[in-house]
């Protein structure tokens, strides 16, 4: 733990308080009234108190100094006595009393040469009493009052220690760096070591990244990168360690640690090349999508562990590249990975926009790329080496339409969708599937994701429905008034929106008497759906390719293993990346030993071990996975099919 210590100030006491027979201030006004004999006695008493302090006899020193103050109230050395007494009280941890005498010194002797030192001890005392903001302000005043280099250094050192204890590492290190610039080069190593210790012992990854951004190519940026690499290695995130070490070598090529960094990188490479097979992963490990990349990597690693445990495949290594970079850099990184490790397959990328970029690379290198997240409907049109284990919008709308028509006997539908690319596509595909199955689309309306009042869209839906099968019925209320009530002529409304908005939308639909079944897509599969919903959502149905509370034994085992390994619930990205890796392992188990052979096995095999059950890739390169049907029931999400 980072602490400050009053001893830091007391260590300077010999130079500050050593009495040499004359006042350090010259005579005060009250000294002119003092008897010379009395001043000699005062000097002797002050030296006796100082000797007691030097031998750690604080109680005796406190008693002697209080007597001094009472006896020699007109002495030219009264400010010295106040400061010595505050020192003694601070050593005894009596900080409140120390503050009292320091404030007396500053009030009675505002021009004393000791005010800077007094401010230092006052700052420490306030810090010990928990008033760190006050302490920092007083230490800043000490620097402005006393230009002496020693006071400047001490104030910066103490301010840094206080900031460290508050967890404000970046400002604390800035303070210590300012202190370092005030001393000769030969005396700076102690301060550097102090900063190194804080970085090594007190700073987590987030704090390190912020500090590294502040000092990208100077000290302590070098120590930050070394510590980050060590943390990544401790967490077995070797891909992050590799990237961090490469960054270190670019920024600090002649650093004393450079040879160690190079040796570590060579060790990583040799360990990976020693594996019989290598699987690549191209996912975002930095930037705004890093969370999704982490989930995908979790799924990949869990599949490799499962393969080792159940298939005996302990000779498969994993090479990871960060896809959160520009296209030129990503091409370079992929070319390096393919040339260096010759992976039999690559899991990724996550984004549909990246598929055209990797398609040519996959074709030229004869390496299958399996995206676990991109929802592009037909990846094979880009390359014969592209596959997808992601649930597509087409799969969702087909499953939802079939369930609604064949199981629930719904035939007439409306659609209310957000004006986003996925919203437009969901609306188009659902309309297409409904019509394919003989159903009817009554009305389609859209809204902006920033809209909070959907009354105009809802009224247009009602107007279109009233022109078809909707009705307005006159009903008598309890107060005998007559009210027009709208009765929908359609069976359900499809709402492929954000889970945070769905509760708001369904509540408004109910308010406008649109009380029909509500249907949704996998965008609904979120805790936000239930957190913001009311009773209008009860009984609503949606679909997804993954459900963490599924009764399916394969899914249940995966969820349990994931929770034990990562202390969190798996997401759809984790499940689909797990599937992609398991399918590659199955191709290897079936005898594939190259990228071309893995591709051929994936095309041929009809019972690939997907989490939702045996599956196969269709001609578009999409895995024909099971799509689950879920329902909102009594405030919970349950699987119904």
Secondary structure, 3 states (H helix, E strand, C coil): CCCCCCHHHHCCHHHHHCCCCCCCCCCCHHHHCCCHHHHHHHHHHHHHHHHHHHCCCHHHHHHHHHHHHHHCCCCCCHHHHHHHHHHHHHHCCCHHHHHHHHHHHHHHCCCCCCHHHHHHHHHHHHHHCCCHHHHHHHHHHHHHHCCCHHHHHHHHHHHHHHHHHCCCHHHHHHHHHHHHCCCCHHHCHHHHHHHHHHHHHHCCHHHHHHHHHHCCCCCCHHHHHHHHHHHHHHCCCHHHHHHHHHHHHHHCCCCCCHHHHHHHHHHHHHHHHCCCEEEEEEECCCCCCHHHHHHHHHHHHHHHHHHHHHCCCCCEEEEEEECCCCHHHHHHHHHHHHHHHCCCEEEECCCHHHHHHHHHHHHHHCCEEEECCCCCCCHHHCCCCEEECCCCHHHHHHHHHHHHHHHCCCCEEEEEEECCHHHHHHHHHHHHHHHHCCCEEEEEEEECCCCCCCHHHHHHHHHHHHCCCCEEEEEECCCCCEEEEEECCCCEEECCCCHHHHHHHHHHHHHCCCCCEEEECHHHCCHHHHHCCCHHHCCCEEEECCCCCCCCHHHHHHHHHHHHHHCCCCCHHHHHHHHHHHHHHHHHHCCCCCHHHHHHHHHHCCCEEECCEEECECCCCEECCCCEEEEEECCEEEECC
